[in-house]
Amino acid sequence: MIFASDLDRTLIYSKKFISDHKDIRLIEKKEDESISFMTEIAIKKLKKLSDELLFIPVTTRTIEQYRRISILEKIAHKYAIVSNGGNIIIDGEVDRYWSQFIRNKIKRMCLPFKDLLLKFKEIESIEWVKRKRTADNLFTYCIVERDNIPMEKLNSFMEWLEHRNWKGSLQGRKLYFVPKCVCKWEATKYIKECENIDFVASAGDSLLDLPMLKMADYAISPPHGEIYKDHRESKAAQNIIFTEKEGIFAAEEILEKINICKESVLNV
């Protein structure tokens, strides 16, 4: 059994989700800044699970950002999916075959990156776009002032992207533009086939996680994410279970439910 799980706002959480630091561990720092946390209970549950099934961290983070998460050095995992599925790490090394396969697919199927940015210039302004970043030369994201976004223009741009094999996703203060073929599920499916494993359980909170959750045999999501807010009553999420707990404590419930699922699957 595979457990493919998103990280940020699913298993790990920023300080804004923490009101009390009791039994909560710092698991990521950037220089002197505390970035991410997990509860001690969640860490214990994840360590136990990772010894009993194939745990795959799945993230939109870049390779560099992923490597900052110190707790993962203590969690058994052969694979990690990073860059939203654009890169796979196997035993600490980037899978060059997969990376080249995805880059070739982008060239073949998607609007060139420079053309996307040129079109975006028609609507962007310093009033709402504060910073722009490129992630592992695969996709781009902006740090935005959400209240100042011209939503009608942005929605029109998002629709324009859809017809050119890119997808836009607004998550908190981050606005992502990602090629459709850079997909968490496609990378998960590749590992699933390499390992010859039939059953995939998955967890995630954002719209970039949705394809992975839709295709999983068992899917779970916290109620503080975009999937719950935008799709909880739609057909897109009809196979997804939502936790009762929110915030950092949702991770504990996710891991408990995955453990129950694992026992059911492995005992069949």
Residue pairs with C-beta under 8 A, 6 or more apart in sequence:
1 53
1 54
1 197
1 199
1 200
1 201
1 262
1 265
1 266
2 53
2 54
2 56
2 188
2 191
2 192
2 195
2 197
2 199
2 200
2 201
3 49
3 53
3 54
3 55
3 56
3 201
3 202
3 203
3 258
3 262
4 56
4 58
4 81
4 184
4 188
4 200
4 201
4 202
4 203
4 212
4 216
5 11
5 55
5 56
5 57
5 58
5 202
5 203
5 204
5 254
6 58
6 59
6 184
6 203
6 204
6 205
6 206
6 209
6 212
7 57
7 58
7 59
7 61
7 69
8 14
8 36
8 59
8 60
8 61
9 17
9 205
9 206
9 222
9 224
9 225
10 203
10 204
10 205
10 209
10 221
10 222
10 225
10 250
10 251
10 254
11 38
11 42
11 46
11 203
11 251
11 254
11 255
12 27
12 28
12 36
12 37
12 38
12 69
12 71
12 251
13 36
13 37
13 38
13 247
13 248
13 251
14 35
14 36
14 37
15 34
15 37
17 37
17 247
17 248
18 24
18 37
18 248
23 39
23 40
23 41
24 37
24 38
24 39
24 40
24 248
25 37
25 38
25 39
25 40
25 43
25 71
26 34
26 36
26 37
27 36
27 37
27 38
27 43
27 69
27 70
27 71
28 34
28 35
28 36
28 37
28 68
28 69
28 70
28 71
29 35
29 68
29 70
30 68
35 68
36 69
37 248
38 46
38 71
38 248
38 251
39 248
39 249
39 251
39 252
41 252
42 248
42 251
42 252
42 255
43 71
45 252
45 255
45 256
45 259
46 55
46 75
46 255
47 74
47 75
47 76
48 259
49 55
49 255
49 258
49 259
49 262
50 75
50 76
50 77
51 76
52 262
52 266
53 262
53 266
54 77
54 78
54 79
54 195
54 197
55 75
55 76
55 77
56 77
56 79
56 80
56 81
56 188
56 191
57 66
57 69
57 72
57 77
57 80
57 81
58 80
58 81
58 85
58 184
58 187
58 188
58 202
58 204
58 209
58 212
59 65
59 66
59 80
59 81
59 82
59 84
60 83
60 84
60 135
60 176
60 178
60 206
60 208
61 82
61 83
62 82
62 83
62 135
62 136
63 82
63 83
63 87
63 89
63 94
63 136
66 72
66 80
66 82
66 89
72 80
78 90
78 91
79 88
79 89
79 90
79 191
80 88
80 89
81 87
81 88
81 89
81 184
81 187
81 188
81 191
82 88
82 89
82 136
83 135
83 136
83 138
83 139
83 182
84 135
84 138
84 139
84 176
84 178
84 182
84 183
84 184
84 208
85 102
85 182
85 183
85 184
85 185
85 186
85 187
85 188
86 99
86 102
86 136
86 138
86 139
86 182
86 187
87 94
87 95
87 98
87 99
87 102
87 136
87 138
88 94
88 95
88 98
88 99
88 187
88 190
88 191
89 95
98 187
98 190
102 138
102 181
102 182
103 138
105 179
105 181
106 138
106 179
106 181
106 182
109 165
109 179
109 180
109 181
110 164
110 165
110 166
110 179
110 180
110 181
111 161
111 164
111 165
111 166
113 140
116 140
116 161
116 164
116 166
116 177
117 140
119 157
119 160
120 157
120 177
122 157
123 150
123 153
123 154
123 157
124 142
127 145
127 148
128 144
128 145
128 146
128 148
128 149
128 150
129 142
129 143
129 144
129 175
130 142
130 143
130 144
130 145
131 142
131 143
132 140
132 141
132 142
132 143
133 140
133 141
133 142
133 143
134 140
135 141
138 178
138 179
138 182
139 176
139 177
139 178
139 179
139 182
140 176
140 177
141 174
141 175
141 176
141 177
142 174
142 175
143 173
143 174
144 170
144 173
144 174
144 175
145 173
146 170
146 172
146 173
149 170
149 175
154 168
154 170
154 175
157 168
158 168
161 167
161 168
161 177
165 179
165 180
165 181
166 177
166 178
166 179
166 180
167 176
167 177
167 178
167 179
167 180
168 175
168 176
168 177
168 178
169 175
169 176
169 178
169 206
169 207
169 208
169 226
170 176
171 206
171 207
171 208
171 226
176 208
178 208
183 211
183 212
184 204
184 208
184 209
184 211
184 212
185 211
185 212
185 214
185 215
188 200
188 202
188 212
188 215
189 215
192 200
198 217
199 217
199 218
199 265
200 215
200 216
200 217
200 218
201 216
201 217
201 218
201 219
201 220
201 258
201 261
201 262
202 209
202 212
202 213
202 216
202 218
202 219
202 220
203 209
203 213
203 219
203 220
203 221
203 254
203 258
204 210
204 212
204 213
204 221
204 225
204 227
205 221
205 222
205 224
205 225
205 226
205 227
205 228
206 225
206 226
206 227
207 226
207 227
207 230
209 221
209 225
209 227
210 227
210 231
210 236
210 237
213 219
213 220
213 221
213 227
213 237
213 239
213 240
214 236
214 237
214 239
214 240
216 239
218 241
218 258
218 261
219 239
219 240
219 241
220 240
220 241
220 242
220 243
220 254
220 257
220 258
221 227
221 228
221 237
221 240
221 241
221 242
221 243
222 228
222 242
222 243
222 245
222 246
222 247
222 250
222 251
222 254
223 232
223 242
223 243
223 244
223 246
223 250
224 246
224 247
224 250
227 237
227 240
228 237
228 242
231 237
232 242
241 257
243 250
243 253
243 254
243 257
244 253
245 252
245 253
